[in-house]
Amino acid sequence: MKIFEYTVEGISHFPLDMLRRDRCWPRRTEDALNIPIPDMTEGHFFKKRSVTLQGICPPTSERWNSFGWDVGVTKEIR
């Protein structure tokens, strides 16, 4: 099975459904903590953050972009 790793960066709400759609998950605990729950303090949402993800599918960059999140370089790690 192939595993892909990539980083997404954005300012707006994290599109949680993209984890299901791209069949991916946060790489480390620190990455998971950069995915705030929608009812957290709103100031957190306007701070640029990055989340490193791993998944069994390559990212759908255009879809991430539609939510205001950019996809970095994708590596196949396995």
Secondary structure, 3 states (H helix, E strand, C coil): CCCEEEEEEECCCCCCHHHHHCCEEECCHHHHHCCCCCCCCHHHHHCCEEEEEEECCCCCHHHHHHCCEEECCCEECC
